[in-house]
Amino acid sequence: MCIRDSDRIERETGLVIPLAALFEDDTIAGLARAFREGRPGLDAPIVMLNEGGTLPPLVFLHGDLVGGFYCRRLAHLLGPDQPVAAVHPHGIDAAPIPETIEAMAADRIRALRAQRPRGPYVLGGFCNGAFVAFEMARQLTEQGERVPAVIVIEARAPAGARSSGPSAAGERYVTFDRDGGFRVLAPHDRRSDEHLRYTRAMDRYAGGPYAGHIVVVRSGGLDDARPDLGWAGFAASTEVHVLPGDHVTVVTRHIDRLASVTRQAIDHALGGIAR
């Protein structure tokens, strides 16, 4: 079942399907069981996969406003001993989207600590999730936690604060690319409003120094002449992996390659610290 199927079920039955239920078991029988049992936590912002694993968790911000179900395949490929905390982006459950990446990170840290109070943590994120994962790593490090590595997937490094002030309903927003071209963005439905809010938050985010290691994963289809996408200026050390595909297929068709890089990054990050 995909997110479009769940939308249709909600429209026709009036029953709202918790996203976590789709992560646990997306069969009709599984969803029916979730409704009957009414288990608490199904609307939580974090879903634990491979929860019985004994290794420190990979905290993964999938960045997908329509589900991020590729996380299930990633968790499977990483193996049953590797817990994966699949962290949903703000807005996926119609909750308010914070104005800044810093606020998004702080809120998700609170949710993470409620489930896994202490590190070490390895963080990872795709697209907008990479920014939130990186900021979470910075904040957790400032709080005294061990965050030896962050895996950023298909995300250019922060370019600095280019706008300020709160967003307003119905506003238009202009984005500029590196070649001087521009786009005018304006919300016309829920999805476009979410896209605008994330675009603003990412444009405003300046980042800052991080004392750990950044693993940059980019697709061959990403158009950027900088091998590290600019991340070397933010971390103590970086490494770069170029995978086949494009922005979408790098986490779908080539998820096995992504899992291999992720496994290596986790093993290397945790190899030098006590588990």
VEXZA-586597 format. One record per atom (N, C-alpha, C): x, z, y. Coordinates in steps of 0.02 Angstrom, whole numbers, plus 50000, padded with zeros to 5 digits. Layout:
<nodes>
XZY ...
</nodes>
This chain:
<nodes>
500425000049941 500005000050000 500445000050062 500254996350114 500624996250177 500214999450231 500515000250290 500185003650345 499554999950367 499534993250359 498934989550378 498354991250332 498504992250267 497974994350221 497695001150240 498135005750259 497895012350278 497475012050341 497665007650388 497255006850449 496565004350431 496514999750383 495864997050363 495435002550330 495755006650287 495395012050255 495135016950307 495545018550357 495325023150409 494735020350448 494755013850464 494205010750501 493555010750461 493605009450396 493005008550355 492725015150328 493155020250321 492915026550293 492915032350342 493295031650395 493355037250442 493845042550420 494165041550362 494665046250336 495355044250361 495695048950393 496365047650418 496865049350363 497265044350344 497745045350290 498395048150319 498595054150299 499225056950324 499805052550302 500275051450348 500835047050333 501255049750275 501335056350273 501735059350219 501435057850151 500775057250147 500455055650083 500665048750059 500755044050105 500985037450086 501705037650061 502115042050090 502805042650067 502835045649997 502395050549983 502415053949918 502145049449862 501575046349872 501255042349821 500745037749855 500925031349861 500485026749899 499985023049855 499885025549793 499375022649751 498695025449772 498145021949751 497475024449765 497375031349735 497615032349673 497545038849640 497925044249679 498515042549703 498905047349740 498585049349806 498295044449841 497965045949904 497335050149893 496965048449840 496365052249824 496545059549809 497095060449773 497315067249757 497505071049821 497825067649867 498025070949930 497415073149969 496885068949970 496275070750005 495925076649971 495905076549904 495565081849868 495915088549877 496575088449872 496955094649873 497055097249944 497065092649993 497145094750062 497775098750073 498325096550043 498945100450048 499185101050120 499425106950140 499695107750207 500345103850215 500505102050276 501135098750291 501125091250285 500555088250267 500535081050259 500565077350326 500455080950380 500515077850446 501155079950481 501635082650444 502265084950473 502685079150497 503115080150547 503535074750572 504125073050527 504235077150475 504795076050429 504535076250358 504725071150319 504555070950248 505195071650208 505215076350163 505805077350121 505755073050059 506245069050047 506315064949987 506895067549946 506845067149880 507355070049835 507455077449852 506905080949862 506945087749888 507315092449841 507335090849777 507685095249730 508435094149728 508695089449767 509415088149768 509805094049796 510425094749773 510835100449792 511325099049849 511405092749868 511875091049921 511575092449989 511995093250040 511725093750108 511325087550125 510795088350165 510335082750174 510605077350221 510385071250208 510435065850257 509805066250299 509885067450363 509325067650410 509265060750440 508745057050420 508715049950437 508105048450481 508235046150541 507705044350588 507575036850581 507035035250545 506935028250526 506725023750584 506465026550638 506345022650698 505775017650695 505395017750641 504875012650631 504195015550649 503885012750701 503245015350725 502655013350680 502785009550627 502245007850581 502395010450510 502835015350504 502885018650440 503575020450416 504045015750415 504715017350391 504755018350317 504335014750279 504305015950207 504925013650170 505375009950203 505995008050170 506415014250154 506255019950187 506625026150172 506565028250100 505995026850070 505895028749999 506395025049955 506495018649968 506975014749929 507685017249943 507825018650006 508495021250023 508635027749986 508145032349987 508235038749953 508345037749878 507975033049849 508045031649777 508745029149762 509005024649804 509665021849792 510225026949803 510105031749847 510615036949859 510655041849801 510145042149760 510165046449701 509785052849709 509545055749654 509105061549656 509445067849682 510105068149683 510445074149707 510545074049782 510345068549815 510435067849887 509765068749923 509625074649950 509015075449990 509035070950052 508465068150068 508405064050129 507815066750169 507955068850229 507425070950275 507235064950316 506685061650298 506445055850334 506065058150396 506345056850454 506075059450517 505695053850552 505055055150566 504635050150598 504755050050674 504695044250705 504745043950778 504125046850810 504195049350870 503615051650908 503155045650921 502505047050917 502015041750929 501725038950866 502055040050809 501805037150747 501145040450725 501035046550749 500415050150732 499965050950793 500065046750844 499675046850905 499815052950949 500315056950931 500515062550974 500885059851034 500925063751088 501275061451148 502005059751134 502255054651168 502955052651162 503345055751220 503845059951206 504235062851260 504555057451304 504695059251366 504965054551414 505695052751402 506065057151369 506785056151362 507005056651289 507575053651275 507885054251209 508085061451196 508315064951248 508515071951240 507925076151217 507335075051247 506745078951228 506525077251157 506555070851139 506385068851070 506835072451020 507495072451035 507975075650990 507845083050984 507725086451040 507615093751038 506995095450997 506475091351004 505855092650966 505975091650892 506325086450873 506445085150802 506935090150772 507385092950813 507825098250788 507415104350769 506915106050810 506485111750793 506135110650727 505885104450716 505555102950652 506045103150594 506655100750605 507155100850552 507345107950533 507455112150582 507665118950568 507115122950533 506485120950543 505935124350508 505985123050433 506275117350413 506335115750342 507035117150316 507545115550354 508235116650335 508595120250392 508565126850392 508805130650451 509545129650466 509955128350415 510675128050426 510965121550398 511515119350429 511865113350407 512345115150350 512805110550333 512955104550372 512415099250365 512385094950416 511925089250415 512335082950428 512155077650392 512375070950411 511765067450438 511815064550497 511245061350529 511325053750527 510755050350524 510755043150527 510125040750562 510155034750589 509565032150622 509595024650631 509015021650631 508945014450638 508615012950705 508915008350743 508635005950807 508525011850854 507925012950879 507815018650924 507985025250891 507895025550825 508055031650788 508795033350791 509225028250801 509945029450806 510095033550868 509755032050923 509865035850985 509665043150975 509085044250945 508845051050935 509295054750886 509515051350834 509975054450785 510625056450819 510895052150861 511515053650895 511435059650942 510885059850979 510765065451024 510635071850985 510295071450928 510215077350886 510885079950864 511345075450845 512015077550824 512365081250880 512305078750940 512625082050998 512325088951009 511665089451007 511345095951020 511475100850964 511445098550902 511585103050846 512305105550848 512775101250866 513475103250873 513555108550926 513205107650982 513225112551036 512925119251014 512475119050965 512165125150940 512575128350884 513165125450870 513615128450821 513545125850751 513135120650741 513045117750674 513595112550659 513695111350595 514185106350573 513825099750563 514015094850602 513745088050597 514345083350596 514635082250537 515265078450534 515195071050547 514585068250540 514525060950549 513815059050568 513775053550605 513145050350622 513195043050603 512685040550568 512655033550548 512155030050594 512395025450636 511955021850682 511875014650657 511255012550648 511105006150617 510735001650667 511014995850680 510704990850723 510524993850792 511014996950823 510895000050888 511524999550930 511464996550988 512014996551036 512075003451068 512685005251088 512805011751119 512415012351184 512265018551205 511925019551269 512295016151325 511915013151370 512225009551426 512205013551491 511915019551489 511885023651549 511195023751579 511075028751621 510425029651652 510315024151704 509825019751690 509695014151735 509025014851770 508655019951755 508025021051789 507875028551788 507425030751829 507265037851832 506535038651851 506305044851846 505625046351863 505165045651804 504605049151805 504125048951749 503775042251744 503575040451683 503195034251674 502465035451693 502115030151709 501415030751728 501005025951687 500375027851675 499935023651636 499845016851669 499885011551630 499765004851655 500345001851695 500915005351696 501465002851737 501774996551706 502124992751749 502524987151726 503254989251730 503654986451685 504344988551681 504764982351667 505314981651704 505744975751698 506374977751661 506544973951609 507174975051574 507624968951584 508274970151589 508764964851600 509224964451540 509404958251521 509884957451467 510574956151496 511064955651451 511764955051474 511894948351509 511474943351500 511574936851531 511204936151598 510894941651620 510544941351684 509804939651678 509564938051619 508854936751610 508454943151612 507814942651620 507404948651623 506724947451590 506404953051571 505734952951544 505314958151580 504694956451593 504234961251623 503784963951567 503804970551557 503424973651504 502834977551535 502264976851505 501684980651528 501254982151467 501004988251461 500604990051402 499914986851403 499694984251345 499024981551340 498654984351280 499004988351239 498684992051184 499144997751166 498955001551113 499345007351094 500055005551075 500135000351035 500804998551012 501244996351070 500984992251115 501394990051171 501564995851218 501115000651224 501265006551265 501825010651233 501805011351166 502345014851132 503005011251142 502995004651135 503605000651144 503885001651214 503455001551264 503685002451333 503995009351342 503685014451315 503945021251323 504625022051291 504715019151231 505365019551199 505885015351236 505685009651262 506145005551301 506405009351362 505945012551397 506145016551455 506615022251435 506435025951382 506845031651362 507545029351342 507595023851306 508255021351285 508655018751344 508335015451391 508685012951450 508955018751493 508595024251494 508785029951536 509325034251503 509415033551438 509855038051402 510585036151413 510975041151436 511685040051450 512135042551394 511865046551348 512275049151294 512775054251320 513335054751284 513855059551301 514335060251243 514865064051251 515365064551197 515105068251136 515345066051079 515175069051014 515825069850976 515955075750950 516605077350921 516685074850849 516175071850821 516205069550752 516355062150745 516165059450687 516315052550668 515675048350671 515715042450699 515145037950701 515275032050654 514785030850610 514795025050566 514315019950595 514575014350618 514175009150649 514005003950596 513355003050584 513124998050536 512734992750575 512944986550572 512614981150608 512524975250562 512014971450577 511894965350537 512304959650565 512414954650522 512774948750545 512384944950597 511734946050601 511334942450649 511284945650718 511604951450727 511574954850791 512064951650840 511814949350896 512214945750945 512544950650993 513164952650977 513554956951021 514284956051003 514694954251052 515394952851039 515804959051025 515544964951041 515904971151029 515814973250955 516334973450916 516254975250846 515914982050836 516074986850879 515794993650871 515164994650913 514924989350946 514324989650988 514374994851043 514994996651061 515115001251115 515145008551097 515075010251033 515045017251012 515715020751013 516275017051012 516925020351009 517055024851068 516725023551124 516835027651183 516465034251182 516085035551129 515675041651126 515905046651073 516315044551026 516475048950969 517225049850960 517405054750920 518105055950904 518395050150864 517985047150821 518205041450781 517595037350761 517715030950746 517185026450725 517425021850670 516945019250633 517075013750586 516485009050589 516595002750571 516084997550578 515974994050511 515344993050494 515154989150435 514664983650456 514824977550437 514384971950452 514044969850387 513374970250387 512994968650327 512634961950336 512434958850281 512064952550287 511374953650319 511074948150341 510394948550365 510334949250439 509744951650461 509594952450531 509324959450543 509024960550601 508804967150621 508294970150572 507884965950542 507374968250495 507634968450423 507944962950401 508134962450331 508714967050313 509084969550362 509624974150346 509354980650315 508734982450330 508434988450300 507894986750249 507814980350234 507324978450183 507674974650127 507814968350139 508114964250087 508814966650067 509184969450114 509874971550100 509944979150099 509404982550080 509414989850079 509924992550028 510074988749976 510574991049928 511264991549959 511424986550001 512074986750036 512084992550086 511534993550120 511484999050168 511565005750132 511255006450074 511315012650036 512035013850014 512385008649996 513085009349975 513525011850032 513435008950091 513805011150150 513625018350168 512985019950163 512755026650179 513045031750131 513045030150066 513325034650016 514065036050030 514435030850046 515145031650062 515245036050123 514825034850174 514885038750236 514735046150224 514225047550185 514055054550170 514615057950131 514855054550079 515385057450038 516005058850079 516185054150123 516785055050164 516685060750214 516095061050243 515955066150294 515965073150264 515685073850205 515625080450174 516235082350133 516685077450122 517265078950081 517745083850111 517755084050178 518225088450211 517965095250231 517325096650213 517045103150231 516725106350170 516645112850172 516345116350116 515605114550112 515375113250053 514665111650043 514275117850027 
</nodes>
